[in-house]
Amino acid sequence: MNFPLRIAVHGGAGTMPKKLMSAETESLCHQALKQALTSGYAVMHAGGSAVDAVETAVKVLEDFPLFNAGKGAVFTNKGNHEMDASIMDGSNLACGAVSGVSHIKNPVQLARCVMDHSEHVFLLGKGAEEFAALHQVPMEDDTYFFTQLRYDQWQKALKKSITVLDHVDDKKFGTVGAVALDAQGNLAAATSTGGMTNKLFGRVGDSPIIGAGTYANNSSVAVSCTGHGEYFIRHVVAYDVHCLITYKGMSLEDATRYMVMEKLKSADADGGLIAIDHEGNIALPFNTPGMYRGFMRSPEDMFTGIYA
Ligand code: ASP
């Protein structure tokens, strides 16, 4: 049976207030989202898998300097970039994740490499970088990851001695992610982030944690989250969406709405998620004023949005 191709992407919940957003920046963000969607869709259209599609889409978003992942990742308290990423294949529950990695051009590619070429799921810091070198995963020096916007945000946070979630700063561009359904009915999800500006002590958010920021299972749903990572970890958000669908029989719409608009909101947790279920339904809920987001159901049916 041929399933309908579906892909959805996000560039973080919590968008810049509309009055601070120039028409040029807004259009650049739409372009990046569209490019991610069309690149991922093209992979599946050519017979590639949902896993290939989400990796491709996330790489496009990592390469776009305004989003907080890959090039454009935020600065840590020490003035470097420590990035997190994960990927999951819903057809067999295989997954790969990396955390606290520097110098990796596309952290999602390294997460994929961990999934495909190691017997492990999650590699950390220096070990993950050694593994990347072994598998010729492309690396860049610090200058590649530098952007003035992120440097200025870090300086501001340093002065106030605070750790800043992308969503809180005025100039908000976030974590990135993708979910997809391929023609064979396989679901996949991937998420990538620089985390929080001025983060301390090797902080890890939800994005690389399977079940919290990322989850995919062919029997139910593929989910990629964005928001205040500590809350997404506590509430095991991505896996909980799977549970609501699997054990409670909820629809994708009801399960994701309940999670984002009721459960997270009542915990004062800002954020959103993108999800596709095994029938090809798509949900993109967020409880913030906006979320960089989009989906594609066919070459004629593509949507990108920023504000509610
Ligand atoms: N969830 C990410 C983190 O806590 C941040 C984000 O989505 O913007 O690292």
py3Dmol code that shows the C-alpha trace and the ligand (Angstrom):
import py3Dmol

protein = """\
ATOM      1  CA  MET A   1       0.000   0.000   0.000  1.00  0.00           C
ATOM      2  CA  ASN A   2       1.267   3.449  -0.887  1.00  0.00           C
ATOM      3  CA  PHE A   3       0.913   5.948   1.925  1.00  0.00           C
ATOM      4  CA  PRO A   4       0.523   9.674   1.186  1.00  0.00           C
ATOM      5  CA  LEU A   5       3.847  11.494   1.580  1.00  0.00           C
ATOM      6  CA  ARG A   6       3.863  13.947   4.481  1.00  0.00           C
ATOM      7  CA  ILE A   7       6.505  16.163   6.033  1.00  0.00           C
ATOM      8  CA  ALA A   8       6.393  18.895   8.679  1.00  0.00           C
ATOM      9  CA  VAL A   9       9.184  21.077  10.092  1.00  0.00           C
ATOM     10  CA  HIS A  10       9.707  23.654  12.849  1.00  0.00           C
ATOM     11  CA  GLY A  11      12.240  26.345  13.647  1.00  0.00           C
ATOM     12  CA  GLY A  12      11.266  26.805  17.269  1.00  0.00           C
ATOM     13  CA  ALA A  13       8.282  27.969  19.288  1.00  0.00           C
ATOM     14  CA  GLY A  14       8.375  31.470  20.640  1.00  0.00           C
ATOM     15  CA  THR A  15       8.823  33.835  17.733  1.00  0.00           C
ATOM     16  CA  MET A  16       9.984  37.384  17.600  1.00  0.00           C
ATOM     17  CA  PRO A  17       7.257  39.977  18.328  1.00  0.00           C
ATOM     18  CA  LYS A  18       5.837  40.992  14.971  1.00  0.00           C
ATOM     19  CA  LYS A  19       6.827  44.618  15.487  1.00  0.00           C
ATOM     20  CA  LEU A  20      10.516  43.640  15.756  1.00  0.00           C
ATOM     21  CA  MET A  21      10.459  41.351  12.736  1.00  0.00           C
ATOM     22  CA  SER A  22      11.556  42.971   9.469  1.00  0.00           C
ATOM     23  CA  ALA A  23       9.801  41.932   6.283  1.00  0.00           C
ATOM     24  CA  GLU A  24      13.161  40.704   4.986  1.00  0.00           C
ATOM     25  CA  THR A  25      13.843  38.439   8.002  1.00  0.00           C
ATOM     26  CA  GLU A  26      10.306  37.109   7.926  1.00  0.00           C
ATOM     27  CA  SER A  27      10.671  36.222   4.282  1.00  0.00           C
ATOM     28  CA  LEU A  28      14.072  34.560   4.910  1.00  0.00           C
ATOM     29  CA  CYS A  29      12.492  32.375   7.612  1.00  0.00           C
ATOM     30  CA  HIS A  30       9.643  31.333   5.304  1.00  0.00           C
ATOM     31  CA  GLN A  31      12.187  30.528   2.594  1.00  0.00           C
ATOM     32  CA  ALA A  32      14.256  28.360   4.963  1.00  0.00           C
ATOM     33  CA  LEU A  33      11.159  26.453   6.101  1.00  0.00           C
ATOM     34  CA  LYS A  34      10.053  25.950   2.482  1.00  0.00           C
ATOM     35  CA  GLN A  35      13.497  24.784   1.454  1.00  0.00           C
ATOM     36  CA  ALA A  36      13.556  22.278   4.317  1.00  0.00           C
ATOM     37  CA  LEU A  37      10.097  20.983   3.356  1.00  0.00           C
ATOM     38  CA  THR A  38      10.798  20.668  -0.369  1.00  0.00           C
ATOM     39  CA  SER A  39      14.214  19.031   0.217  1.00  0.00           C
ATOM     40  CA  GLY A  40      12.770  16.459   2.619  1.00  0.00           C
ATOM     41  CA  TYR A  41       9.742  15.821   0.411  1.00  0.00           C
ATOM     42  CA  ALA A  42      11.963  15.353  -2.668  1.00  0.00           C
ATOM     43  CA  VAL A  43      13.916  12.644  -0.855  1.00  0.00           C
ATOM     44  CA  MET A  44      10.725  10.639  -0.239  1.00  0.00           C
ATOM     45  CA  HIS A  45       9.345  11.381  -3.706  1.00  0.00           C
ATOM     46  CA  ALA A  46      12.516   9.804  -5.136  1.00  0.00           C
ATOM     47  CA  GLY A  47      11.891   6.666  -3.047  1.00  0.00           C
ATOM     48  CA  GLY A  48      13.880   7.649   0.045  1.00  0.00           C
ATOM     49  CA  SER A  49      12.705   6.852   3.561  1.00  0.00           C
ATOM     50  CA  ALA A  50      11.115   9.078   6.187  1.00  0.00           C
ATOM     51  CA  VAL A  51      14.398   8.903   8.136  1.00  0.00           C
ATOM     52  CA  ASP A  52      16.322  10.204   5.116  1.00  0.00           C
ATOM     53  CA  ALA A  53      13.719  12.950   4.710  1.00  0.00           C
ATOM     54  CA  VAL A  54      13.844  14.240   8.291  1.00  0.00           C
ATOM     55  CA  GLU A  55      17.655  14.177   8.292  1.00  0.00           C
ATOM     56  CA  THR A  56      17.719  16.147   5.032  1.00  0.00           C
ATOM     57  CA  ALA A  57      15.154  18.697   6.237  1.00  0.00           C
ATOM     58  CA  VAL A  58      16.882  19.256   9.575  1.00  0.00           C
ATOM     59  CA  LYS A  59      20.242  19.706   7.842  1.00  0.00           C
ATOM     60  CA  VAL A  60      18.750  22.539   5.762  1.00  0.00           C
ATOM     61  CA  LEU A  61      17.505  24.215   8.956  1.00  0.00           C
ATOM     62  CA  GLU A  62      20.845  23.653  10.733  1.00  0.00           C
ATOM     63  CA  ASP A  63      22.624  25.391   7.850  1.00  0.00           C
ATOM     64  CA  PHE A  64      20.277  28.404   8.073  1.00  0.00           C
ATOM     65  CA  PRO A  65      22.059  30.853  10.406  1.00  0.00           C
ATOM     66  CA  LEU A  66      18.988  32.372  12.080  1.00  0.00           C
ATOM     67  CA  PHE A  67      17.781  29.164  13.725  1.00  0.00           C
ATOM     68  CA  ASN A  68      19.370  27.873  16.927  1.00  0.00           C
ATOM     69  CA  ALA A  69      20.996  24.705  15.570  1.00  0.00           C
ATOM     70  CA  GLY A  70      24.185  24.006  13.621  1.00  0.00           C
ATOM     71  CA  LYS A  71      25.343  27.340  12.187  1.00  0.00           C
ATOM     72  CA  GLY A  72      23.689  29.978  14.376  1.00  0.00           C
ATOM     73  CA  ALA A  73      23.601  27.829  17.529  1.00  0.00           C
ATOM     74  CA  VAL A  74      23.592  29.878  20.750  1.00  0.00           C
ATOM     75  CA  PHE A  75      26.683  30.445  22.931  1.00  0.00           C
ATOM     76  CA  THR A  76      27.275  28.614  26.228  1.00  0.00           C
ATOM     77  CA  ASN A  77      28.519  30.367  29.361  1.00  0.00           C
ATOM     78  CA  LYS A  78      32.070  29.484  28.286  1.00  0.00           C
ATOM     79  CA  GLY A  79      31.599  31.124  24.881  1.00  0.00           C
ATOM     80  CA  ASN A  80      31.493  27.990  22.756  1.00  0.00           C
ATOM     81  CA  HIS A  81      28.679  26.027  21.100  1.00  0.00           C
ATOM     82  CA  GLU A  82      27.461  22.746  22.567  1.00  0.00           C
ATOM     83  CA  MET A  83      24.810  21.242  20.354  1.00  0.00           C
ATOM     84  CA  ASP A  84      22.255  18.475  20.873  1.00  0.00           C
ATOM     85  CA  ALA A  85      20.417  16.389  18.264  1.00  0.00           C
ATOM     86  CA  SER A  86      18.447  13.184  17.887  1.00  0.00           C
ATOM     87  CA  ILE A  87      16.712  11.099  15.237  1.00  0.00           C
ATOM     88  CA  MET A  88      14.300   8.163  15.432  1.00  0.00           C
ATOM     89  CA  ASP A  89      13.071   5.606  12.908  1.00  0.00           C
ATOM     90  CA  GLY A  90       9.471   4.609  13.678  1.00  0.00           C
ATOM     91  CA  SER A  91       9.719   1.401  11.628  1.00  0.00           C
ATOM     92  CA  ASN A  92      12.014  -0.358  14.101  1.00  0.00           C
ATOM     93  CA  LEU A  93      12.416   2.103  17.003  1.00  0.00           C
ATOM     94  CA  ALA A  94      16.084   2.564  16.083  1.00  0.00           C
ATOM     95  CA  CYS A  95      17.365   5.913  17.286  1.00  0.00           C
ATOM     96  CA  GLY A  96      20.517   7.953  17.646  1.00  0.00           C
ATOM     97  CA  ALA A  97      21.365  11.014  19.723  1.00  0.00           C
ATOM     98  CA  VAL A  98      24.283  13.290  20.549  1.00  0.00           C
ATOM     99  CA  SER A  99      24.677  15.957  23.180  1.00  0.00           C
ATOM    100  CA  GLY A 100      27.165  18.691  24.015  1.00  0.00           C
ATOM    101  CA  VAL A 101      28.956  18.398  20.672  1.00  0.00           C
ATOM    102  CA  SER A 102      31.063  21.223  19.249  1.00  0.00           C
ATOM    103  CA  HIS A 103      32.458  21.550  15.730  1.00  0.00           C
ATOM    104  CA  ILE A 104      29.959  19.162  14.142  1.00  0.00           C
ATOM    105  CA  LYS A 105      28.559  20.927  11.067  1.00  0.00           C
ATOM    106  CA  ASN A 106      25.271  19.006  11.158  1.00  0.00           C
ATOM    107  CA  PRO A 107      24.607  17.403  14.555  1.00  0.00           C
ATOM    108  CA  VAL A 108      21.584  15.541  13.134  1.00  0.00           C
ATOM    109  CA  GLN A 109      23.925  13.773  10.707  1.00  0.00           C
ATOM    110  CA  LEU A 110      26.036  12.617  13.640  1.00  0.00           C
ATOM    111  CA  ALA A 111      22.898  11.409  15.475  1.00  0.00           C
ATOM    112  CA  ARG A 112      21.996   9.424  12.331  1.00  0.00           C
ATOM    113  CA  CYS A 113      25.517   8.016  12.201  1.00  0.00           C
ATOM    114  CA  VAL A 114      25.223   6.874  15.843  1.00  0.00           C
ATOM    115  CA  MET A 115      21.925   5.172  14.953  1.00  0.00           C
ATOM    116  CA  ASP A 116      23.291   3.466  11.832  1.00  0.00           C
ATOM    117  CA  HIS A 117      26.897   2.700  12.756  1.00  0.00           C
ATOM    118  CA  SER A 118      27.090   2.052  16.481  1.00  0.00           C
ATOM    119  CA  GLU A 119      25.476  -0.339  18.901  1.00  0.00           C
ATOM    120  CA  HIS A 120      24.575   2.630  21.109  1.00  0.00           C
ATOM    121  CA  VAL A 121      21.817   5.218  21.143  1.00  0.00           C
ATOM    122  CA  PHE A 122      23.341   8.265  22.830  1.00  0.00           C
ATOM    123  CA  LEU A 123      26.898   9.634  22.619  1.00  0.00           C
ATOM    124  CA  LEU A 124      28.140  12.609  24.575  1.00  0.00           C
ATOM    125  CA  GLY A 125      30.679  15.434  24.094  1.00  0.00           C
ATOM    126  CA  LYS A 126      34.242  14.420  23.292  1.00  0.00           C
ATOM    127  CA  GLY A 127      33.330  10.771  22.715  1.00  0.00           C
ATOM    128  CA  ALA A 128      30.695  11.771  20.185  1.00  0.00           C
ATOM    129  CA  GLU A 129      33.245  13.997  18.435  1.00  0.00           C
ATOM    130  CA  GLU A 130      35.780  11.134  18.298  1.00  0.00           C
ATOM    131  CA  PHE A 131      33.070   8.938  16.800  1.00  0.00           C
ATOM    132  CA  ALA A 132      32.311  11.706  14.258  1.00  0.00           C
ATOM    133  CA  ALA A 133      35.984  11.857  13.201  1.00  0.00           C
ATOM    134  CA  LEU A 134      36.068   8.079  12.803  1.00  0.00           C
ATOM    135  CA  HIS A 135      33.066   8.218  10.478  1.00  0.00           C
ATOM    136  CA  GLN A 136      34.153  11.318   8.542  1.00  0.00           C
ATOM    137  CA  VAL A 137      31.166  13.348   9.676  1.00  0.00           C
ATOM    138  CA  PRO A 138      31.883  16.920   8.459  1.00  0.00           C
ATOM    139  CA  MET A 139      33.385  19.259  11.088  1.00  0.00           C
ATOM    140  CA  GLU A 140      33.879  23.027  11.175  1.00  0.00           C
ATOM    141  CA  ASP A 141      35.981  25.289  13.373  1.00  0.00           C
ATOM    142  CA  ASP A 142      34.491  27.760  15.872  1.00  0.00           C
ATOM    143  CA  THR A 143      34.330  30.624  13.370  1.00  0.00           C
ATOM    144  CA  TYR A 144      31.760  28.707  11.283  1.00  0.00           C
ATOM    145  CA  PHE A 145      29.295  28.696  14.178  1.00  0.00           C
ATOM    146  CA  PHE A 146      29.771  32.388  15.074  1.00  0.00           C
ATOM    147  CA  THR A 147      26.875  34.740  14.336  1.00  0.00           C
ATOM    148  CA  GLN A 148      26.697  38.318  15.591  1.00  0.00           C
ATOM    149  CA  LEU A 149      23.082  37.912  16.733  1.00  0.00           C
ATOM    150  CA  ARG A 150      23.930  34.984  19.031  1.00  0.00           C
ATOM    151  CA  TYR A 151      27.121  36.661  20.257  1.00  0.00           C
ATOM    152  CA  ASP A 152      25.182  39.801  21.265  1.00  0.00           C
ATOM    153  CA  GLN A 153      22.516  37.694  23.011  1.00  0.00           C
ATOM    154  CA  TRP A 154      25.248  35.884  24.940  1.00  0.00           C
ATOM    155  CA  GLN A 155      26.912  39.150  26.007  1.00  0.00           C
ATOM    156  CA  LYS A 156      23.568  40.434  27.276  1.00  0.00           C
ATOM    157  CA  ALA A 157      22.918  37.216  29.206  1.00  0.00           C
ATOM    158  CA  LEU A 158      26.458  37.200  30.650  1.00  0.00           C
ATOM    159  CA  LYS A 159      26.023  40.738  31.988  1.00  0.00           C
ATOM    160  CA  LYS A 160      22.781  39.786  33.716  1.00  0.00           C
ATOM    161  CA  SER A 161      24.182  36.391  34.804  1.00  0.00           C
ATOM    162  CA  ILE A 162      21.162  34.548  33.433  1.00  0.00           C
ATOM    163  CA  THR A 163      20.558  31.535  31.211  1.00  0.00           C
ATOM    164  CA  VAL A 164      18.180  32.443  28.422  1.00  0.00           C
ATOM    165  CA  LEU A 165      15.755  30.243  26.553  1.00  0.00           C
ATOM    166  CA  ASP A 166      15.515  31.387  22.965  1.00  0.00           C
ATOM    167  CA  HIS A 167      11.836  32.020  23.537  1.00  0.00           C
ATOM    168  CA  VAL A 168      12.476  34.636  26.198  1.00  0.00           C
ATOM    169  CA  ASP A 169      14.818  36.918  24.306  1.00  0.00           C
ATOM    170  CA  ASP A 170      13.226  39.450  21.982  1.00  0.00           C
ATOM    171  CA  LYS A 171      15.078  38.099  18.969  1.00  0.00           C
ATOM    172  CA  LYS A 172      13.645  34.623  18.927  1.00  0.00           C
ATOM    173  CA  PHE A 173      14.582  31.925  16.470  1.00  0.00           C
ATOM    174  CA  GLY A 174      14.630  28.441  17.859  1.00  0.00           C
ATOM    175  CA  THR A 175      15.458  24.832  17.822  1.00  0.00           C
ATOM    176  CA  VAL A 176      14.685  22.953  14.609  1.00  0.00           C
ATOM    177  CA  GLY A 177      12.933  19.673  13.876  1.00  0.00           C
ATOM    178  CA  ALA A 178      11.190  17.549  11.271  1.00  0.00           C
ATOM    179  CA  VAL A 179       8.698  14.669  11.147  1.00  0.00           C
ATOM    180  CA  ALA A 180       7.761  12.630   8.082  1.00  0.00           C
ATOM    181  CA  LEU A 181       5.654   9.762   6.715  1.00  0.00           C
ATOM    182  CA  ASP A 182       7.002   7.922   3.659  1.00  0.00           C
ATOM    183  CA  ALA A 183       5.268   5.864   0.960  1.00  0.00           C
ATOM    184  CA  GLN A 184       5.867   2.622   2.903  1.00  0.00           C
ATOM    185  CA  GLY A 185       4.071   4.018   5.934  1.00  0.00           C
ATOM    186  CA  ASN A 186       7.236   4.609   7.941  1.00  0.00           C
ATOM    187  CA  LEU A 187       7.305   7.508  10.378  1.00  0.00           C
ATOM    188  CA  ALA A 188      10.464   9.335  11.509  1.00  0.00           C
ATOM    189  CA  ALA A 189      11.362  12.336  13.648  1.00  0.00           C
ATOM    190  CA  ALA A 190      14.489  14.453  14.224  1.00  0.00           C
ATOM    191  CA  THR A 191      15.334  17.477  16.393  1.00  0.00           C
ATOM    192  CA  SER A 192      18.467  19.660  16.659  1.00  0.00           C
ATOM    193  CA  THR A 193      19.385  22.597  18.902  1.00  0.00           C
ATOM    194  CA  GLY A 194      22.084  24.769  20.430  1.00  0.00           C
ATOM    195  CA  GLY A 195      20.033  24.741  23.664  1.00  0.00           C
ATOM    196  CA  MET A 196      19.898  27.848  25.848  1.00  0.00           C
ATOM    197  CA  THR A 197      22.072  30.973  25.617  1.00  0.00           C
ATOM    198  CA  ASN A 198      24.698  31.143  28.398  1.00  0.00           C
ATOM    199  CA  LYS A 199      23.829  27.586  29.546  1.00  0.00           C
ATOM    200  CA  LEU A 200      25.988  26.174  32.333  1.00  0.00           C
ATOM    201  CA  PHE A 201      27.670  22.948  33.384  1.00  0.00           C
ATOM    202  CA  GLY A 202      26.992  20.818  30.320  1.00  0.00           C
ATOM    203  CA  ARG A 203      23.223  21.409  30.429  1.00  0.00           C
ATOM    204  CA  VAL A 204      21.233  19.007  28.258  1.00  0.00           C
ATOM    205  CA  GLY A 205      17.698  19.858  27.104  1.00  0.00           C
ATOM    206  CA  ASP A 206      14.920  17.680  25.757  1.00  0.00           C
ATOM    207  CA  SER A 207      15.939  17.769  22.096  1.00  0.00           C
ATOM    208  CA  PRO A 208      18.423  14.854  22.174  1.00  0.00           C
ATOM    209  CA  ILE A 209      16.368  12.814  24.642  1.00  0.00           C
ATOM    210  CA  ILE A 210      14.315  10.138  22.928  1.00  0.00           C
ATOM    211  CA  GLY A 211      10.790  10.285  24.311  1.00  0.00           C
ATOM    212  CA  ALA A 212      11.114  13.869  25.572  1.00  0.00           C
ATOM    213  CA  GLY A 213      11.974  15.987  22.504  1.00  0.00           C
ATOM    214  CA  THR A 214      11.791  13.352  19.781  1.00  0.00           C
ATOM    215  CA  TYR A 215       9.820  10.150  19.229  1.00  0.00           C
ATOM    216  CA  ALA A 216       8.594   8.049  16.295  1.00  0.00           C
ATOM    217  CA  ASN A 217       6.667   4.800  16.137  1.00  0.00           C
ATOM    218  CA  ASN A 218       4.987   3.499  12.968  1.00  0.00           C
ATOM    219  CA  SER A 219       1.999   2.321  14.987  1.00  0.00           C
ATOM    220  CA  SER A 220       1.134   5.804  16.192  1.00  0.00           C
ATOM    221  CA  VAL A 221       3.004   9.044  15.556  1.00  0.00           C
ATOM    222  CA  ALA A 222       6.240  10.952  14.887  1.00  0.00           C
ATOM    223  CA  VAL A 223       6.864  13.979  17.139  1.00  0.00           C
ATOM    224  CA  SER A 224       9.514  16.725  17.358  1.00  0.00           C
ATOM    225  CA  CYS A 225       9.252  19.249  20.201  1.00  0.00           C
ATOM    226  CA  THR A 226      10.425  22.781  20.909  1.00  0.00           C
ATOM    227  CA  GLY A 227      10.132  24.680  24.153  1.00  0.00           C
ATOM    228  CA  HIS A 228      11.490  24.899  27.669  1.00  0.00           C
ATOM    229  CA  GLY A 229      13.457  21.656  27.669  1.00  0.00           C
ATOM    230  CA  GLU A 230      13.398  21.033  31.403  1.00  0.00           C
ATOM    231  CA  TYR A 231       9.575  20.812  31.332  1.00  0.00           C
ATOM    232  CA  PHE A 232       9.544  18.689  28.175  1.00  0.00           C
ATOM    233  CA  ILE A 233      11.853  16.223  29.932  1.00  0.00           C
ATOM    234  CA  ARG A 234       9.703  16.143  33.087  1.00  0.00           C
ATOM    235  CA  HIS A 235       6.565  15.488  31.087  1.00  0.00           C
ATOM    236  CA  VAL A 236       8.212  13.093  28.582  1.00  0.00           C
ATOM    237  CA  VAL A 237       6.234  14.998  25.995  1.00  0.00           C
ATOM    238  CA  ALA A 238       6.920  13.216  22.696  1.00  0.00           C
ATOM    239  CA  TYR A 239       6.373   9.744  24.156  1.00  0.00           C
ATOM    240  CA  ASP A 240       3.310  10.915  26.057  1.00  0.00           C
ATOM    241  CA  VAL A 241       1.703  11.939  22.753  1.00  0.00           C
ATOM    242  CA  HIS A 242       2.339   8.358  21.554  1.00  0.00           C
ATOM    243  CA  CYS A 243       0.784   7.021  24.786  1.00  0.00           C
ATOM    244  CA  LEU A 244      -2.335   9.177  24.522  1.00  0.00           C
ATOM    245  CA  ILE A 245      -2.890   7.867  20.990  1.00  0.00           C
ATOM    246  CA  THR A 246      -1.926   4.255  21.714  1.00  0.00           C
ATOM    247  CA  TYR A 247      -3.452   3.616  25.120  1.00  0.00           C
ATOM    248  CA  LYS A 248      -6.252   6.156  25.232  1.00  0.00           C
ATOM    249  CA  GLY A 249      -7.237   5.960  21.574  1.00  0.00           C
ATOM    250  CA  MET A 250      -7.103   9.738  21.201  1.00  0.00           C
ATOM    251  CA  SER A 251      -6.879  11.350  17.752  1.00  0.00           C
ATOM    252  CA  LEU A 252      -3.653  13.156  16.801  1.00  0.00           C
ATOM    253  CA  GLU A 253      -5.446  16.484  17.056  1.00  0.00           C
ATOM    254  CA  ASP A 254      -6.831  15.792  20.546  1.00  0.00           C
ATOM    255  CA  ALA A 255      -3.628  14.219  21.909  1.00  0.00           C
ATOM    256  CA  THR A 256      -1.318  17.031  20.771  1.00  0.00           C
ATOM    257  CA  ARG A 257      -3.775  19.748  21.781  1.00  0.00           C
ATOM    258  CA  TYR A 258      -4.198  18.277  25.249  1.00  0.00           C
ATOM    259  CA  MET A 259      -0.424  17.979  25.681  1.00  0.00           C
ATOM    260  CA  VAL A 260       0.474  21.501  24.564  1.00  0.00           C
ATOM    261  CA  MET A 261      -2.579  23.548  25.501  1.00  0.00           C
ATOM    262  CA  GLU A 262      -3.541  21.836  28.752  1.00  0.00           C
ATOM    263  CA  LYS A 263      -0.785  19.742  30.288  1.00  0.00           C
ATOM    264  CA  LEU A 264       2.216  21.927  29.384  1.00  0.00           C
ATOM    265  CA  LYS A 265       0.299  25.150  29.761  1.00  0.00           C
ATOM    266  CA  SER A 266      -0.875  24.283  33.252  1.00  0.00           C
ATOM    267  CA  ALA A 267       2.764  23.541  34.149  1.00  0.00           C
ATOM    268  CA  ASP A 268       3.688  27.021  32.820  1.00  0.00           C
ATOM    269  CA  ALA A 269       5.788  25.371  30.115  1.00  0.00           C
ATOM    270  CA  ASP A 270       6.197  27.373  26.920  1.00  0.00           C
ATOM    271  CA  GLY A 271       6.494  25.543  23.652  1.00  0.00           C
ATOM    272  CA  GLY A 272       4.989  23.495  20.905  1.00  0.00           C
ATOM    273  CA  LEU A 273       5.504  20.447  18.749  1.00  0.00           C
ATOM    274  CA  ILE A 274       5.012  19.085  15.263  1.00  0.00           C
ATOM    275  CA  ALA A 275       3.492  15.655  14.737  1.00  0.00           C
ATOM    276  CA  ILE A 276       2.339  13.345  11.945  1.00  0.00           C
ATOM    277  CA  ASP A 277       0.356  10.176  12.626  1.00  0.00           C
ATOM    278  CA  HIS A 278       0.394   6.877  10.734  1.00  0.00           C
ATOM    279  CA  GLU A 279      -2.595   7.981   8.647  1.00  0.00           C
ATOM    280  CA  GLY A 280      -0.853  11.162   7.514  1.00  0.00           C
ATOM    281  CA  ASN A 281      -2.716  13.619   9.744  1.00  0.00           C
ATOM    282  CA  ILE A 282      -0.595  16.598  10.759  1.00  0.00           C
ATOM    283  CA  ALA A 283      -0.704  18.728  13.937  1.00  0.00           C
ATOM    284  CA  LEU A 284       1.428  21.782  14.761  1.00  0.00           C
ATOM    285  CA  PRO A 285       0.159  23.090  18.147  1.00  0.00           C
ATOM    286  CA  PHE A 286       2.000  25.720  20.221  1.00  0.00           C
ATOM    287  CA  ASN A 287       1.112  27.737  23.328  1.00  0.00           C
ATOM    288  CA  THR A 288       3.424  30.655  22.513  1.00  0.00           C
ATOM    289  CA  PRO A 289       2.570  33.681  20.325  1.00  0.00           C
ATOM    290  CA  GLY A 290       4.135  31.893  17.380  1.00  0.00           C
ATOM    291  CA  MET A 291       6.162  28.966  16.112  1.00  0.00           C
ATOM    292  CA  TYR A 292       8.224  28.823  12.938  1.00  0.00           C
ATOM    293  CA  ARG A 293       6.547  25.900  11.241  1.00  0.00           C
ATOM    294  CA  GLY A 294       5.316  24.322   8.036  1.00  0.00           C
ATOM    295  CA  PHE A 295       4.086  21.179   6.351  1.00  0.00           C
ATOM    296  CA  MET A 296       3.924  19.732   2.852  1.00  0.00           C
ATOM    297  CA  ARG A 297       1.387  17.193   1.581  1.00  0.00           C
ATOM    298  CA  SER A 298       2.136  17.506  -2.145  1.00  0.00           C
ATOM    299  CA  PRO A 299       4.029  19.932  -4.380  1.00  0.00           C
ATOM    300  CA  GLU A 300       0.798  21.970  -4.625  1.00  0.00           C
ATOM    301  CA  ASP A 301      -0.048  21.767  -0.938  1.00  0.00           C
ATOM    302  CA  MET A 302       2.563  23.446   1.247  1.00  0.00           C
ATOM    303  CA  PHE A 303       2.063  25.753   4.249  1.00  0.00           C
ATOM    304  CA  THR A 304       4.540  27.812   6.248  1.00  0.00           C
ATOM    305  CA  GLY A 305       3.644  30.053   9.179  1.00  0.00           C
ATOM    306  CA  ILE A 306       5.233  32.024  11.987  1.00  0.00           C
ATOM    307  CA  TYR A 307       2.515  33.656  14.073  1.00  0.00           C
ATOM    308  CA  ALA A 308      -0.654  32.159  15.515  1.00  0.00           C
TER     309      ALA A 308
END
"""
ligand_1 = """\
9
LIG
N 13.912 22.558 23.715
C 15.165 23.259 23.547
C 16.007 23.078 24.791
O 15.487 23.181 25.883
C 15.011 24.718 23.298
C 14.028 25.131 22.227
O 13.202 24.354 21.793
O 14.096 26.287 21.793
O 17.198 22.886 24.652
"""
view = py3Dmol.view(width=600, height=400)
view.addModel(protein, "pdb")
view.setStyle({"model": 0}, {"cartoon": {"style": "trace"}})
view.addModel(ligand_1, "xyz")
view.setStyle({"model": 1}, {"stick": {}})
view.zoomTo()
view.show()
